[in-house]
Every structure is written in C-alpha cells, then in structure tokens.
Amino acid sequence: MFALLGAFSLSACAQNPGASDSAAVSPSAAPAPAAIEAPAGSPAAEARDAILSINPQVSIESVSDAPLQGFQEVIVSGQVLYVSNDGRYVLQGSLFDAREKRDLSQAGLSKLRQRLVSEVPEDQRIIFAPANPKYTVSVFTDVECGYCRKLHEEIAEYNKRGIAIEYLAYPRMGPGSDDFRLMESVWCASDRKRALTDAKAGRRVDSKACDNPVAAHYALGQRVGLTGTPMIIAADGTQMPGYMPPDQLLQALQRLDGGATGGSR
C-alpha cells in the first residue's frame, strides 16, 4: 500500500533549510479534532470513510467540496487529500489552477490555520509588537533553530516596519527533550520576553515548571501542517516560506492585502 498508510501518524519535521532534525508526536498531547459528521452515503461520508479505511488512527480536520469536480477535499494532519465522491479514488498533492496560476489546495489549509491559531489566547503567546501594528503574524518558534534565532535578532526591525510577532512554542526535538523543557521554562518565566531572548541567545534561563501551553502549541503545530521552524502564519492563515527578512516579510504582507497598510490578527 502507498504512503497514506503511515504518513498521517508521523510528526511534522521542524527544521532549518538543510537540517534533518525531526520530532516525535506525543499522542497524549495532541487534541484530536471532533469527528466529522456527515449523512450516510453522502460524498463527505464516503470520503471520510475512505481515509479511515486506509488508516483508522488518523484525525480528519475537515471534509468539503473540492475545487475539482467529483471530489471532496479532506484535510488530515496539515495535508490536503482529494477523494472521489464515491470514496474509491484518493489523490495526494497540490491542486494547481493553471489558468489562475495559484495553488488551490492552500485555500483550505489557510482557513484551517486561521481558525486554529486564532483560538490560542493572547496570554499564551509571547508578543513583540509596536504600539500600533499594521500587521500581525503568528510564528511557531524553537529556541535552538538557527533561523528562529536570526528572526529574533531582527525583532526590533520587524516592529519598526509595523509588524507584530506573536510567538507560539514548537520545540522541534519533541516532548521529553532538553529543548522542550527549556521552552517550558521560558513560558513559565516571570518575564517571558526576556527569557525567550536569553534562550535564543544561548544564555542561561532558570529552570521552572508551571501550567504552560508548550505541549498544546506543539500539538497545534502538528495539526496546521508545520514542516519547519520558524513557521510564519499571516492573519488570513497564509503560511510564509520560512524565515523572511523584515523588508521581505513586509512586502509579502502588503501583497496579501493588496498593498493596504492595515491588518489584524
């Protein structure tokens, strides 16, 4: 059988370009989405049951009509699949509109990211923002990855350009690792912003334990299809291509809203 049999039980691999570190999923830490309800015999039910027949352990995020006639779009662990309405055929990969020159499979993923990330309370994020931000991005970050550190070194420059950075935790070495424990200490610190800055600079951070959201953020990263840190997500759920310098990120955000100067999370 093809890769679908096991692909959706694997973790996302958070890495810098050229790196090969991977993280193992902690099943107990990952809250499963609610079961997909659909009338028996409907295209949505047929698509759902087809995926579960391949791997009954997966959690399906959504099932909806696909842009491809006769197919349903199914999102599983941050991946998009297309299942024929009778449940017989499954396509895995991007659906590209040659006429419009755009990847149609990203639309559903963007909506999912926007919804899931918006559910994270502000007090569970570490926020670096100017007084009146023009744009806000959510960033899954790790204290060890080089590009995450590079982004943070330029945090003042992002803020000067009107971009607020709202960090979520993604310790790419996984639960139980020193990396994971360090990020828990950061989120448990009395001054989280200073602790995160110290950790990214390789300075000592006091070990602390508390009720923290690191495991929940890590599980969320799996659900939104994280494949590398930093993962930058715009207000509309669009995923940026990894680390972007301040000017480049600003230009990308301006393109997303047609060059307007306003934006919000």
N, C-alpha and C positions, 0 to 999 in steps of 0.2 A: 504493500500500500504506500501511497505517497506521503509527503512530509506532514500533511494535516494531522496524521495520527498522533504525532507527538509535539508538533510545533507550538500549540497553544498552551501547553503545560510548562513551557520553558520560560525563564526570566528574560526581561529585557537586558541587553548588554550595554551598560553605560560606559562610554569610553571616549577618549580624545581621538581625533583622526590618527590612525596608525597604531592605536593601542589595542590590547587584546584582553583587558580585564573583563571579567563577567561576574554577575551577581546571581545568587540562587534565590528563587522565590521562597518566601516564608508563607506557606499556605494559611497558617493561623492568622497572619497579619493582613491578608488580602480580603477585604469585604466583598463578597460576590454581589453582582447586580441582581435585582429582582428577576424572577423567572419571567420569560417572555410569554404573555398570554395572547392567544390567537384562536379564532374559531377553527374547530376541527375541519381539515380538508382545505382550508384556505391556503393561498400561496405562502403567507407568512408562517403558518404552521408547518407546511411541507418543508420550507427552508430550514426552519428551526430544527425539525426532527431529523433532517438530512445531516446537519452538522453534528447533532448529538449522537447520531448513529456511527459517525466516524470517531468521535471522542466524547463520551458521555460526561467526562470530567470538566469540560470547558464551561466558562461562564459567558453567555452571549449578552452583549451590551444592548444591541438593538437589531430589529429587522424592519425594513421598509422597502417600498417600491424602488427599484434601481433605475438609473437613467437608461439602462439597457433594456429594451422591450422584452418581456417574457421572463425577467429575472428579478429576484429580491436581493437587496443589499444587506449583508449581515456583517456586523462589527463584532469581532472577538479579540480580546486582549490587544486592542490597539491596531488590529489588522482588518482590512476590508476583504470580504469574500462576496462573490456573486453566485447565487444558487437559482437554478431554473425553477419556475413556478410549480413544477411537478416534483421538485426535490431530487431529480435524477442527476443533474449536472452541477458541478461546483467549479468555479473559476477563481483562481487566486492571483492577485496582482493589480496593477493600476489600470483604470479605465480612462483612456485619454481621448478627448474630443479633438480630432484633427482640424475641424473647421474653426472651433473657438480657441484652439491652442491652449487648452487647460486640462488639468488632471481632475476628472470628475470624482474620483474616489476620495479626494481630500475634503470635499464638502461635508460629507457625513462625519468624518473624523474631526473636523474643525468644530462642528456643532457639539459633538461629544466632549471634546476637550473644554470648550467654553462652559458647558453645563457643569462638568465635574470640578473644574478648577474654581469656578465661581462659588461652589459650595464650601470651600475652605475658608473658615472665619479669618478675619483680618488679624486677630490676636494670635493666630497660629503661624503667621508669616513673619519673616524678618524683612522690614521695609526700609529702603533707602530712597527717599523721594525729595524733590524740590518743593518749594512752598505751593506752587500751583502747577502741577504736572500737566503737560499736554497729552502725554501718552503714558500708559501703564502696561508693563509686561510682567508676567509671572515666569520665574526662572527656577527650574529644578537644578539644584547645585550640589556639588560634592566638595568637601574641603581639601581633598587630595588631588583632584584632577587639574592639570596644568592650565587648560583653557578656562576653567572655572576661576582659577586664581588670577589669570590675566584679565578676565572680565572685571573682577572685583577691584583690581588695581586701578581700573579706569572708572570706578563707580562715580567719582565726582564729575567726570566728563559726561557721562550719561545724564546725570542730574542737571548739569549746565545746559544740556540740549532739551530739557523739559521732559526727560524720560524717567519715570519712577520704576525702580526694580523691586519686585516683591519676591523674595526667596522662599522656595519650598525645599525640603530636605530630600536628597537622594544619595545616600551613602552607597556607592556602587559596589563595594565589597560585600554588601549584604548583611542581614541580621547576624549578630554574634561577633562581628568583626571589630577590630580596634577603630576602624573608620566609623562604623555605626555608633559605637559608644562615644566617640569624640563628638559626633554631631548631636547626640542626645545631650551631652554636657553643654554644648553651645546653646541649644534650645532651653536648657534649664538654668542658664546663667542669668544673673540679675540684670546685666547689660548684654543683651543678645547681639546687638550690632557690634559691640567691641569684641565680644568673644568670637564671633564669626570672622571678623577682620584678623584677629590674632591667629585663629586656627588656619586661615588661608595663607598667612604669612609664615607659618611654621613655628609660631610662638606658643608657649605653654598655655593651656586652658585648664583651669581647675576641674577635676572630675566631679560631676554632680549627677544626681538622679532625681527625677521628678515625674509627674504625669505629663508626658510630652507627645507631640504629634509626629515624631520622626517615622515610626512604623506605618502610620496612616499615610503620610506623604509618600513613603517608599511604595506602598501598595497602590496608591493613586498613579504613580509614575508607570507602573506596570499596565494599568488599565488604559492610560492615554497613549500607549504605544511608544514609551521612551526607549530610544536606542542609543543615546549618547548624552553626556553632560558636557556643558550646560545645555539644557533644553529650554529654549525661549519660546513662550507662547504669547501671542498678541491678544488684545481684548476680544477679538472675534473668534478666537480659537485657532488661528493660523499658527503653524509651527515654523519657526525660523530655522535656517540651515546651520545650527550650531552657533559657536561664538561669532559675533559680528562686532567690529569696531564701532564706537559711538556714532560717527557720521553715517556709516553704512546702515546701522540699525535705524537711525532716524529717517533716512531716505526710504527704507523699506516700509516703515510705519506710515509715512506720508503717502506712499503709493497705495497702501491698503485702503486708506480712506479718501483717495482721490486728491491728495495734496492739502486736505483741510488741516487746520492747526489744532483742532481739539480732539480729545479721545478720553475714554474712561474704561475702567475695568468692568 
